[in-house]
């Protein structure tokens, strides 16, 4: 069985007697002949367990025995000395008579190792034969494709055109590659030589005898039209990927075998018209498959043979039985791809009841189905949902029960329900309408037995259930009778809007049940109070007058168990204030109203539910209320804290302020200047200096600190703005431009001084509070040492211990602004 690619070039090598391969017609005038032997690394390949170089040695020896001793014969070898060298070509035996022994010795000593410069070897042999001066013959035996010269055909044509009588015979030794066969055939045909093929040592011997022993040529056969075929072996489906691994093909027709065990996938060839059977053998899995087809017309005929997909090996290990709903451990062995999983499934059905990914561990935790019966544990591949392993498991029933309390249950009360069961995660005990899904109330089994359930608001017969969380499976039921219970609410027939009144009640008295005041016909409430807060409860009435309802509401399902009507009446409400006030001023507002907790008096824009300023009614009557800073028409309002309901209003006009500023037009950076002002002097009003484009300030002083205000100017020269700012909303009510000029400053000192000594520095500058003189490193915002200017002039600076280049600086304390520098060297 041939399973490897073999390249055997005898360009006259094993092509041995290529020149002699002409017919007997040339026997009278034989040309000089060179055998070209392929010494490339591929010659270590094997045919039926024997290296090709060994076959070549034997065949060449046999042919040499029969070669005429009076004929000139030489030997050229390539690829026998170095690896990867296309120039490794050597004529080791020059053409001459009686050279058989020398050629045999050389051939027996060759160790293949290099590339296959097949075409260049033929050219070298032709040149050794002086093919441009006399007749010359080269015999080439090759087992593969040219690896150096890109165009053997062009080279052959050039040899034929330049030669006196040049011929190359080619034997294709175990060659299946279509491109290689085409190259060899072209090389022979372009030079008038013959092309034959050989698959083993015997066929190679016969082929070489054909080209070295003269025989009358056969008549040219009639050309036969061949049909191209393409054989492909795939996995899974017709559109699946090619079989991974070597595939050997055999083809037979009506006249018998065409070829056997030919390697390739796909494999392309040409055959006569007819019916055929193609057989593919997958070497990896040692399986074969066949397909019948017909080759007809121009073709091509494509045959696709589908091999089944090979699934990986796996297994699952679990108990033989388990209770329904239980979570069990399942061990597994398998490929463990990312989305592989272990499932419990109904035998014979696709899909699963429950599953767990193999990535979650080994063993995995797998929950059993909620119904008893026979099931399968499965290892399932995540990509194709293929089941690669399974094991049977029986799911057995599980015992469960629920019991109604001995005492009669009444509407809206809590009942204690005893139960038994598996207590799986999120299992629960429920009370439900018989025959209906869902529940009216439930309690998790994890909270213990007995479970506490709220009884429905309507009397009647209900069903207690033990419900397994998986698929809401009911494991046990029991009937329960829920009886009526007297429920009532007791409150006044009338109450003032917003008032808090006592409301008595009778009923189940659950902690989260509540008494509500609501609009009749609506399910929601205006206000409510929990029953746990006492009996009677204290309930706040709505802020809007009208007809309402007092209700006993069961928290469990918001059922209304009892109700009573109540009328909410209006009350006297009013506010009184001046008709006009100055922007930002405080005014006195008198009011009439209930003074409920957190009621307040507000000033607001008409039509706006929010407010500008407010004061709680608990602050007194009358009370102070600050007016907005923006002039305009406003409303004074009495506002209930409940729902921000507006009880009474009156209008007020807010007049603009008259505010002025007076200050110098120019000031020196960092200086403190007087600013005269005329304004309201409200609490926390202030005078500021700001960048005209910035809402913030650079410096400020409160108006409460006196008039004129003492304001420090910015440390950076430029155009600024003086502002009178109301504390309320930071409203700017007056502005004045001021120009800040640079402040002159200078430092004088020696150019250098020793490290660690003191340096005397004279200075001139503003001497603002906390200004200082420093020694600093250039580019560093900090300092090494410093002295305040208030220390005198000159100041004495202690120098750093590290020699180097430094700067002496005058630093204005505001924003650490440097206003003078001078270089200095510490030695």
Secondary structure as UniProt FT lines:
FT   TURN            16..18
FT   HELIX           19..21
FT   HELIX           24..29
FT   STRAND          32..38
FT   HELIX           41..44
FT   STRAND          46..47
FT   TURN            48..49
FT   STRAND          50..51
FT   HELIX           52..66
FT   TURN            69..70
FT   STRAND          73..78
FT   TURN            83..84
FT   TURN            86..87
FT   STRAND          89..96
FT   TURN            97..98
FT   HELIX           100..108
FT   HELIX           118..128
FT   TURN            129..133
FT   STRAND          136..142
FT   HELIX           152..162
FT   STRAND          166..173
FT   HELIX           178..190
FT   TURN            191..192
FT   STRAND          195..198
FT   HELIX           201..212
FT   STRAND          227..235
FT   TURN            238..239
FT   STRAND          247..253
FT   TURN            254..255
FT   STRAND          256..263
FT   STRAND          267..271
FT   STRAND          274..282
FT   TURN            283..286
FT   STRAND          287..295
FT   TURN            297..298
FT   STRAND          299..307
FT   STRAND          315..317
FT   STRAND          321..323
FT   TURN            324..325
FT   STRAND          327..333
FT   TURN            338..339
FT   STRAND          341..345
FT   TURN            347..348
FT   STRAND          354..357
FT   HELIX           358..360
FT   STRAND          364..367
FT   STRAND          373..380
FT   TURN            382..384
FT   STRAND          387..396
FT   STRAND          401..403
FT   STRAND          409..410
FT   TURN            411..412
FT   STRAND          414..420
FT   TURN            425..426
FT   STRAND          428..432
FT   TURN            434..435
FT   STRAND          441..444
FT   HELIX           445..447
FT   STRAND          451..454
FT   STRAND          460..468
FT   HELIX           470..472
FT   STRAND          473..483
FT   STRAND          488..490
FT   STRAND          494..496
FT   TURN            497..498
FT   STRAND          500..506
FT   TURN            511..512
FT   STRAND          514..518
FT   TURN            520..521
FT   STRAND          527..530
FT   HELIX           531..533
FT   STRAND          537..540
FT   STRAND          546..554
FT   TURN            555..558
FT   STRAND          559..569
FT   STRAND          574..576
FT   STRAND          580..582
FT   TURN            583..584
FT   STRAND          586..592
FT   TURN            597..598
FT   STRAND          600..604
FT   TURN            606..607
FT   STRAND          613..616
FT   HELIX           617..619
FT   STRAND          623..626
FT   STRAND          632..639
FT   HELIX           642..644
FT   STRAND          646..655
FT   STRAND          660..662
FT   STRAND          666..668
FT   TURN            669..670
FT   STRAND          672..678
FT   TURN            683..684
FT   STRAND          686..690
FT   TURN            692..693
FT   STRAND          699..702
FT   HELIX           703..705
FT   STRAND          709..712
FT   STRAND          718..726
FT   HELIX           728..730
FT   STRAND          731..741
FT   STRAND          746..748
FT   STRAND          752..753
FT   TURN            755..756
FT   STRAND          758..764
FT   TURN            769..770
FT   STRAND          772..776
FT   TURN            778..779
FT   STRAND          785..788
FT   HELIX           789..791
FT   STRAND          795..798
FT   STRAND          804..812
FT   HELIX           814..816
FT   STRAND          817..826
//
